[in-house]
Amino acid sequence: MKDTGLRVRPNKLLGIFGGESFRFTYPHGDQVEYSVFVFECNIVSGELTPIDGESPT
């Protein structure tokens, strides 16, 4: 609910993504590698409201 304003119930896992294309090196040398889990969900309550400035409107 934090990022979207929605409370959801996950139905199923659609995919897991990671690996070389999800690696990033910051200018100061720190390195990260992301693992992305994508779920199909049903909306339980709430209203779609991006609240963190990172989500498109």
Phi and psi restraints in degrees (range 20) as a CNS / XPLOR table:
assign (resid 1 and name C) (resid 2 and name N)
       (resid 2 and name CA) (resid 2 and name C) 1.0 -59.7 20.0 2
assign (resid 2 and name N) (resid 2 and name CA)
       (resid 2 and name C) (resid 3 and name N) 1.0 -49.1 20.0 2
assign (resid 2 and name C) (resid 3 and name N)
       (resid 3 and name CA) (resid 3 and name C) 1.0 -85.6 20.0 2
assign (resid 3 and name N) (resid 3 and name CA)
       (resid 3 and name C) (resid 4 and name N) 1.0 -25.8 20.0 2
assign (resid 3 and name C) (resid 4 and name N)
       (resid 4 and name CA) (resid 4 and name C) 1.0 -117.0 20.0 2
assign (resid 4 and name N) (resid 4 and name CA)
       (resid 4 and name C) (resid 5 and name N) 1.0 -17.9 20.0 2
assign (resid 4 and name C) (resid 5 and name N)
       (resid 5 and name CA) (resid 5 and name C) 1.0 84.3 20.0 2
assign (resid 5 and name N) (resid 5 and name CA)
       (resid 5 and name C) (resid 6 and name N) 1.0 3.6 20.0 2
assign (resid 5 and name C) (resid 6 and name N)
       (resid 6 and name CA) (resid 6 and name C) 1.0 -108.8 20.0 2
assign (resid 6 and name N) (resid 6 and name CA)
       (resid 6 and name C) (resid 7 and name N) 1.0 144.9 20.0 2
assign (resid 6 and name C) (resid 7 and name N)
       (resid 7 and name CA) (resid 7 and name C) 1.0 -104.3 20.0 2
assign (resid 7 and name N) (resid 7 and name CA)
       (resid 7 and name C) (resid 8 and name N) 1.0 124.9 20.0 2
assign (resid 7 and name C) (resid 8 and name N)
       (resid 8 and name CA) (resid 8 and name C) 1.0 -125.6 20.0 2
assign (resid 8 and name N) (resid 8 and name CA)
       (resid 8 and name C) (resid 9 and name N) 1.0 161.8 20.0 2
assign (resid 8 and name C) (resid 9 and name N)
       (resid 9 and name CA) (resid 9 and name C) 1.0 -119.9 20.0 2
assign (resid 9 and name N) (resid 9 and name CA)
       (resid 9 and name C) (resid 10 and name N) 1.0 117.0 20.0 2
assign (resid 9 and name C) (resid 10 and name N)
       (resid 10 and name CA) (resid 10 and name C) 1.0 -67.1 20.0 2
assign (resid 10 and name N) (resid 10 and name CA)
       (resid 10 and name C) (resid 11 and name N) 1.0 136.3 20.0 2
assign (resid 10 and name C) (resid 11 and name N)
       (resid 11 and name CA) (resid 11 and name C) 1.0 -96.7 20.0 2
assign (resid 11 and name N) (resid 11 and name CA)
       (resid 11 and name C) (resid 12 and name N) 1.0 -49.3 20.0 2
assign (resid 11 and name C) (resid 12 and name N)
       (resid 12 and name CA) (resid 12 and name C) 1.0 -158.6 20.0 2
assign (resid 12 and name N) (resid 12 and name CA)
       (resid 12 and name C) (resid 13 and name N) 1.0 156.5 20.0 2
assign (resid 12 and name C) (resid 13 and name N)
       (resid 13 and name CA) (resid 13 and name C) 1.0 -81.3 20.0 2
assign (resid 13 and name N) (resid 13 and name CA)
       (resid 13 and name C) (resid 14 and name N) 1.0 124.3 20.0 2
assign (resid 13 and name C) (resid 14 and name N)
       (resid 14 and name CA) (resid 14 and name C) 1.0 -94.0 20.0 2
assign (resid 14 and name N) (resid 14 and name CA)
       (resid 14 and name C) (resid 15 and name N) 1.0 -29.1 20.0 2
assign (resid 14 and name C) (resid 15 and name N)
       (resid 15 and name CA) (resid 15 and name C) 1.0 -178.4 20.0 2
assign (resid 15 and name N) (resid 15 and name CA)
       (resid 15 and name C) (resid 16 and name N) 1.0 158.4 20.0 2
assign (resid 15 and name C) (resid 16 and name N)
       (resid 16 and name CA) (resid 16 and name C) 1.0 -127.6 20.0 2
assign (resid 16 and name N) (resid 16 and name CA)
       (resid 16 and name C) (resid 17 and name N) 1.0 128.3 20.0 2
assign (resid 16 and name C) (resid 17 and name N)
       (resid 17 and name CA) (resid 17 and name C) 1.0 -125.7 20.0 2
assign (resid 17 and name N) (resid 17 and name CA)
       (resid 17 and name C) (resid 18 and name N) 1.0 143.9 20.0 2
assign (resid 17 and name C) (resid 18 and name N)
       (resid 18 and name CA) (resid 18 and name C) 1.0 -177.8 20.0 2
assign (resid 18 and name N) (resid 18 and name CA)
       (resid 18 and name C) (resid 19 and name N) 1.0 -163.1 20.0 2
assign (resid 18 and name C) (resid 19 and name N)
       (resid 19 and name CA) (resid 19 and name C) 1.0 95.2 20.0 2
assign (resid 19 and name N) (resid 19 and name CA)
       (resid 19 and name C) (resid 20 and name N) 1.0 -159.6 20.0 2
assign (resid 19 and name C) (resid 20 and name N)
       (resid 20 and name CA) (resid 20 and name C) 1.0 -57.0 20.0 2
assign (resid 20 and name N) (resid 20 and name CA)
       (resid 20 and name C) (resid 21 and name N) 1.0 -39.8 20.0 2
assign (resid 20 and name C) (resid 21 and name N)
       (resid 21 and name CA) (resid 21 and name C) 1.0 -74.7 20.0 2
assign (resid 21 and name N) (resid 21 and name CA)
       (resid 21 and name C) (resid 22 and name N) 1.0 -5.6 20.0 2
assign (resid 21 and name C) (resid 22 and name N)
       (resid 22 and name CA) (resid 22 and name C) 1.0 -111.5 20.0 2
assign (resid 22 and name N) (resid 22 and name CA)
       (resid 22 and name C) (resid 23 and name N) 1.0 21.4 20.0 2
assign (resid 22 and name C) (resid 23 and name N)
       (resid 23 and name CA) (resid 23 and name C) 1.0 -101.9 20.0 2
assign (resid 23 and name N) (resid 23 and name CA)
       (resid 23 and name C) (resid 24 and name N) 1.0 146.4 20.0 2
assign (resid 23 and name C) (resid 24 and name N)
       (resid 24 and name CA) (resid 24 and name C) 1.0 -147.1 20.0 2
assign (resid 24 and name N) (resid 24 and name CA)
       (resid 24 and name C) (resid 25 and name N) 1.0 138.2 20.0 2
assign (resid 24 and name C) (resid 25 and name N)
       (resid 25 and name CA) (resid 25 and name C) 1.0 -114.2 20.0 2
assign (resid 25 and name N) (resid 25 and name CA)
       (resid 25 and name C) (resid 26 and name N) 1.0 122.4 20.0 2
assign (resid 25 and name C) (resid 26 and name N)
       (resid 26 and name CA) (resid 26 and name C) 1.0 -74.4 20.0 2
assign (resid 26 and name N) (resid 26 and name CA)
       (resid 26 and name C) (resid 27 and name N) 1.0 157.2 20.0 2
assign (resid 26 and name C) (resid 27 and name N)
       (resid 27 and name CA) (resid 27 and name C) 1.0 -54.3 20.0 2
assign (resid 27 and name N) (resid 27 and name CA)
       (resid 27 and name C) (resid 28 and name N) 1.0 -30.1 20.0 2
assign (resid 27 and name C) (resid 28 and name N)
       (resid 28 and name CA) (resid 28 and name C) 1.0 -86.5 20.0 2
assign (resid 28 and name N) (resid 28 and name CA)
       (resid 28 and name C) (resid 29 and name N) 1.0 2.7 20.0 2
assign (resid 28 and name C) (resid 29 and name N)
       (resid 29 and name CA) (resid 29 and name C) 1.0 104.5 20.0 2
assign (resid 29 and name N) (resid 29 and name CA)
       (resid 29 and name C) (resid 30 and name N) 1.0 -17.1 20.0 2
assign (resid 29 and name C) (resid 30 and name N)
       (resid 30 and name CA) (resid 30 and name C) 1.0 -62.0 20.0 2
assign (resid 30 and name N) (resid 30 and name CA)
       (resid 30 and name C) (resid 31 and name N) 1.0 141.3 20.0 2
assign (resid 30 and name C) (resid 31 and name N)
       (resid 31 and name CA) (resid 31 and name C) 1.0 -120.6 20.0 2
assign (resid 31 and name N) (resid 31 and name CA)
       (resid 31 and name C) (resid 32 and name N) 1.0 142.7 20.0 2
assign (resid 31 and name C) (resid 32 and name N)
       (resid 32 and name CA) (resid 32 and name C) 1.0 -134.2 20.0 2
assign (resid 32 and name N) (resid 32 and name CA)
       (resid 32 and name C) (resid 33 and name N) 1.0 157.1 20.0 2
assign (resid 32 and name C) (resid 33 and name N)
       (resid 33 and name CA) (resid 33 and name C) 1.0 -139.0 20.0 2
assign (resid 33 and name N) (resid 33 and name CA)
       (resid 33 and name C) (resid 34 and name N) 1.0 124.5 20.0 2
assign (resid 33 and name C) (resid 34 and name N)
       (resid 34 and name CA) (resid 34 and name C) 1.0 -94.3 20.0 2
assign (resid 34 and name N) (resid 34 and name CA)
       (resid 34 and name C) (resid 35 and name N) 1.0 145.2 20.0 2
assign (resid 34 and name C) (resid 35 and name N)
       (resid 35 and name CA) (resid 35 and name C) 1.0 -116.4 20.0 2
assign (resid 35 and name N) (resid 35 and name CA)
       (resid 35 and name C) (resid 36 and name N) 1.0 124.8 20.0 2
assign (resid 35 and name C) (resid 36 and name N)
       (resid 36 and name CA) (resid 36 and name C) 1.0 -113.7 20.0 2
assign (resid 36 and name N) (resid 36 and name CA)
       (resid 36 and name C) (resid 37 and name N) 1.0 124.5 20.0 2
assign (resid 36 and name C) (resid 37 and name N)
       (resid 37 and name CA) (resid 37 and name C) 1.0 -109.5 20.0 2
assign (resid 37 and name N) (resid 37 and name CA)
       (resid 37 and name C) (resid 38 and name N) 1.0 124.8 20.0 2
assign (resid 37 and name C) (resid 38 and name N)
       (resid 38 and name CA) (resid 38 and name C) 1.0 -112.7 20.0 2
assign (resid 38 and name N) (resid 38 and name CA)
       (resid 38 and name C) (resid 39 and name N) 1.0 124.8 20.0 2
assign (resid 38 and name C) (resid 39 and name N)
       (resid 39 and name CA) (resid 39 and name C) 1.0 -117.9 20.0 2
assign (resid 39 and name N) (resid 39 and name CA)
       (resid 39 and name C) (resid 40 and name N) 1.0 147.1 20.0 2
assign (resid 39 and name C) (resid 40 and name N)
       (resid 40 and name CA) (resid 40 and name C) 1.0 -87.3 20.0 2
assign (resid 40 and name N) (resid 40 and name CA)
       (resid 40 and name C) (resid 41 and name N) 1.0 131.2 20.0 2
assign (resid 40 and name C) (resid 41 and name N)
       (resid 41 and name CA) (resid 41 and name C) 1.0 -133.6 20.0 2
assign (resid 41 and name N) (resid 41 and name CA)
       (resid 41 and name C) (resid 42 and name N) 1.0 156.7 20.0 2
assign (resid 41 and name C) (resid 42 and name N)
       (resid 42 and name CA) (resid 42 and name C) 1.0 -105.2 20.0 2
assign (resid 42 and name N) (resid 42 and name CA)
       (resid 42 and name C) (resid 43 and name N) 1.0 139.3 20.0 2
assign (resid 42 and name C) (resid 43 and name N)
       (resid 43 and name CA) (resid 43 and name C) 1.0 -75.9 20.0 2
assign (resid 43 and name N) (resid 43 and name CA)
       (resid 43 and name C) (resid 44 and name N) 1.0 127.2 20.0 2
assign (resid 43 and name C) (resid 44 and name N)
       (resid 44 and name CA) (resid 44 and name C) 1.0 -94.7 20.0 2
assign (resid 44 and name N) (resid 44 and name CA)
       (resid 44 and name C) (resid 45 and name N) 1.0 -43.4 20.0 2
assign (resid 44 and name C) (resid 45 and name N)
       (resid 45 and name CA) (resid 45 and name C) 1.0 -163.6 20.0 2
assign (resid 45 and name N) (resid 45 and name CA)
       (resid 45 and name C) (resid 46 and name N) 1.0 172.8 20.0 2
assign (resid 45 and name C) (resid 46 and name N)
       (resid 46 and name CA) (resid 46 and name C) 1.0 100.6 20.0 2
assign (resid 46 and name N) (resid 46 and name CA)
       (resid 46 and name C) (resid 47 and name N) 1.0 179.8 20.0 2
assign (resid 46 and name C) (resid 47 and name N)
       (resid 47 and name CA) (resid 47 and name C) 1.0 -133.7 20.0 2
assign (resid 47 and name N) (resid 47 and name CA)
       (resid 47 and name C) (resid 48 and name N) 1.0 134.5 20.0 2
assign (resid 47 and name C) (resid 48 and name N)
       (resid 48 and name CA) (resid 48 and name C) 1.0 -62.2 20.0 2
assign (resid 48 and name N) (resid 48 and name CA)
       (resid 48 and name C) (resid 49 and name N) 1.0 111.7 20.0 2
assign (resid 48 and name C) (resid 49 and name N)
       (resid 49 and name CA) (resid 49 and name C) 1.0 -145.1 20.0 2
assign (resid 49 and name N) (resid 49 and name CA)
       (resid 49 and name C) (resid 50 and name N) 1.0 98.9 20.0 2
assign (resid 49 and name C) (resid 50 and name N)
       (resid 50 and name CA) (resid 50 and name C) 1.0 -61.6 20.0 2
assign (resid 50 and name N) (resid 50 and name CA)
       (resid 50 and name C) (resid 51 and name N) 1.0 127.2 20.0 2
assign (resid 50 and name C) (resid 51 and name N)
       (resid 51 and name CA) (resid 51 and name C) 1.0 -119.2 20.0 2
assign (resid 51 and name N) (resid 51 and name CA)
       (resid 51 and name C) (resid 52 and name N) 1.0 -2.0 20.0 2
assign (resid 51 and name C) (resid 52 and name N)
       (resid 52 and name CA) (resid 52 and name C) 1.0 -113.9 20.0 2
assign (resid 52 and name N) (resid 52 and name CA)
       (resid 52 and name C) (resid 53 and name N) 1.0 1.0 20.0 2
assign (resid 52 and name C) (resid 53 and name N)
       (resid 53 and name CA) (resid 53 and name C) 1.0 78.7 20.0 2
assign (resid 53 and name N) (resid 53 and name CA)
       (resid 53 and name C) (resid 54 and name N) 1.0 -5.1 20.0 2
assign (resid 53 and name C) (resid 54 and name N)
       (resid 54 and name CA) (resid 54 and name C) 1.0 -96.8 20.0 2
assign (resid 54 and name N) (resid 54 and name CA)
       (resid 54 and name C) (resid 55 and name N) 1.0 -21.7 20.0 2
assign (resid 54 and name C) (resid 55 and name N)
       (resid 55 and name CA) (resid 55 and name C) 1.0 -92.6 20.0 2
assign (resid 55 and name N) (resid 55 and name CA)
       (resid 55 and name C) (resid 56 and name N) 1.0 137.0 20.0 2
assign (resid 55 and name C) (resid 56 and name N)
       (resid 56 and name CA) (resid 56 and name C) 1.0 -68.0 20.0 2
assign (resid 56 and name N) (resid 56 and name CA)
       (resid 56 and name C) (resid 57 and name N) 1.0 152.7 20.0 2
